[in-house]
Amino acid sequence: MNKQDIQLLYKYNNWASSRILDAAENLIEEQFLAPASYPHGGLRSTLTHTLFAEWLWRKRWQGNPPTVWIKPEEFPTFDSLRTRWKEEEKTLSDFVASLSDEKLNAVFHYKTTSGEARENILWHVMAHVVNHGTQHRSEAAAMLTELGHSPGDIDLMLFLREGS
């Protein structure tokens, strides 16, 4: 993997997340906070889980694994979640831009949230984070569509066709 490719994946990640957040912006508070039967709950919980995963992995990659979790209750409103999301997106984008091809292809050592030691090639884990986001954005898109606020397609190919 090279820096240009991983940057493209993270630009796609940001673009797709923005489509979800733009659609969610149109919800009333009750819809944003409502529970649902998805693996992480309703829209607020699903989006918080996605944000938490990106934040957690970035902190690990920077050698500063967190000891606390981001929880849905930290975001009583959609605007509070979106503000935090934009902050993390900027920080994560800056981190991705700082990487070298050598660093991307190096072994990365970390511990899971349960303390188990692991290692992977850095770009493998970074691709995992984008893929993880895709799964949960799809769940969020389904919830938004059910509420009458579809985000539209969030495919990588659409992102590429739109000029990335």
Buried (B, 14 or more C-beta within 10 A) or exposed (E): BEBEEBBBBBBBBBBBBBBBBBBBEEBEEEBBBBEBEBEBBBBBBBBBBBBBBBBBBBBBBEEEBEEEEBEBEEBEEBEEBBEBBBEBBEBBBEBBEEBEBEEBEEEBEBEEEEEEEEEEBBBEBBBEBBEBBBEBBBBBBBBBEEBEBEBEEBEBEBBEEEEE
